[in-house]
Structure formats: structure tokens, C-alpha cells
Amino acid sequence: MVNPLKPLVRIGSYRSVPFGLLGMAITAIPFPIALIPAILIPGDVRVKLVYGMLAMGVLVALAGLPGPMRRVGVWFANQMLGTRIAQPLPNTKVAWAARGRSAAWLVVHAGLGWVMFGVGVFLSFGFALPLVWLGGGGSPIEFFGERVTVESGSAGLWTLPIGLVTLLVIAYVLAGFTKLYQYSAVALLGPSAAERVAAAEVRANHFEQRNRLARELHDSIGHTLTTSTIQAAAAAELVESEPHLVRRALGTIEESSRAALEDLDHVLGLLREDKSSREPERRLIEVATLAERARSGGAVIDYELTGPAAELPATLSREAYRIVQEGLTNALRHAHPGPVTVRVAVLADALRIEIVNPLRESAVTPDRGGNGLPGLTERVEALRGELVAGPAVDGEPLWRLVTTIPLRSHS
């Protein structure tokens, strides 16, 4: 059951009082200017009052037209009324339709403040009656031409219930005006359909950026850890018999670790919104370096790149590098020390990447439950390509990953 007294005990129900006073204060500046047409236009007092109110409304509306006024209005509504209106996107031009809504809101804000003041003055008569009785009574009160005399003693007790009812009515009126203010602020200051779409696009781009950063970290750091682990294990076996190979493996670990640190610094810079952070250049032709690092750790890599890889667009070349890096990382995890075949072909209309590695008996499905294949799939789909990964169809214990990316959409 709804408690009718619940709104009266909440402090937030009376937010309309300071907000209404602020609305009345808004009219203080244009008030002298609004008096000019009221004085110059002939007619009785009521006609002059109408012209003065119209002039006041026009001046208040003009004050609400500048673009920054909407941001100011949203801030005041959220702070004083408890609304949660989203601020307009920064560095965006405020449309005239939005400016008109801001102007209308400012007029409603000021107008409701004066209406609330007038209703309060009217209701104050009922609240004044018990105060006169408590003061001894006997004093007449004149209200809109009517004279009311409050008698002293028990004869004036009738003023107490009137005062109590008036107090409840005032409380409900103030709570009602708070709701009116909140509804008008949301309706007139809230985002339009176009702004909601723009905000959704910004959020989508933000999430896409975060997903891309997660893929960058997974691919770069994952590959470095995998190759470093393989190289460290091989170095441990050769530390006494062939120290020159150990030094070579340690040098490769250092080189790959430096490259991973560059990627890590770039990602952390983006997360900190550091505009000076520059993305390390990674191109498809650098895949040979990945293969060489893996070979230095004892892995058997059969790598071949055909076609004009240096002529690929920078974005496609960078993403292709990451695809090969992740595919090679997964292959090394499950194939070492078995041979891994990497074939990259830049064709006339497509880029084709094929990575084949033998399957261990204990790993029928490589990268099961990991992030490698889902991340690869997201990259390839973003490039409008196709990815097929799974055991070889001819029954051999091989895992084959084939990626085909069209070149026409990246030309």
C-alpha cells in the first residue's frame, strides 16, 4: 500500500524551493527592460501586465539560446533537482533545435518559480489564521477583499485544523512542483534521438578500442612469453655444451622482450589517454623476424612470404602481422618441437595466411578455452575476411589455420 505521507518526509521532495527561487532570480536582470513596453504601450493595467510578461518571456528565452546554456542548465538540474541528465558530448556543435529546447526550459524554469510563489502566497492565508489565534486573536485578516476575524480562546480553535491542512497542502504543492521541474528538465534538456545515437557510437568506439587493446596485449605479450619460454628451455639444455647458442637465445629473448615492452607502453598510454603515446609500427614483412626468433629457440619454422607485402595498406599490414603472430604463438604452444609451416601470400584480390602445425595427442583442440582464436576471429571479421581453424580434413594429426582477407575494401 502506498503511504501518502512518504513524499512529505523526504528532503528531496522540496528541491523545488531553492530551484524556484533561482528561476525567479533569473528574471531580475531582464525585468527593467521588460517594463519598457509595458509603460509605453497604451491600455489598462491588465494589458500592460500581459505585454510585460510577454517581453519578459522573450528576454529569458533569448538568454537560453547560447550553446553553453544547455550545459549549464543540465549541471544545475542534476545538482539541485537530483536528475541524471547526460551532459552533451564535448566539442560538438549545439544544434538550433537543442538551443530552442534550452530556451524553452529556461522560460519554464522562471515561469514555474513565479507560479509556485503565487500559490504559496495564496496558501499562506490558511497558515496565518492559527498564528493570529496563537498571538491572542481578535485581529482581523483581510484576504482578497474579504475580512476574517479570529476570535481568542476556544472560539478560535477552528483555525488549528485549517492551519494543519494548509501545511499539508503546501508540502504536497512543493513536492508536485519538484516533480514538474524534474519532468521538464528531462524533457527539454535531455538528449535528443540524434544525440543518443552519437553517444551510443562513442560508447561503441570506446568498447571497440578496449577490445582492440586487449587483443594487442594478448597477441604481443603472449607471443613473447611463448617464444621466450621455448628459448629459455633450449638454452638451459645447451648452457654447458654450446654457450654461443645460449648467448644467441638470450639475445633473442632480450630483443623480443623489448618489442613487447613497446607494445605494452603503447597500450598503457592509451588507457591513460596519453595523446603522446605512439603505436609501434608492425608490418607484415616483419613476420620473418618472428619466425627467426622462434627458430633461435629451437623451433622448426618453415616460413614463406610471396607477393608485394610492402605495398599493403598500413592498417591491413599491421593487422596481418598480429594475425600471424597469434597464429604462430598458438602453433608453438602445441607443436614444439615439431615443424610449423607458415605461408603468407599477397594475391591480386586477397591476402591469404595459412599456418599448419602437428597436433599433440593431449591437445586435440589447441587454444581450447583461451582467447587466441576468439581474438583472431574478431580481427579477421573486422577486416571483412574469413577464418577457418581446425584439424586437417585428411585425417592427419595436423592443425590448420587459414585466413583470407579481401584487398578491395582496403585499397
Disulfide bonds with the S-S distance in Angstrom:
none
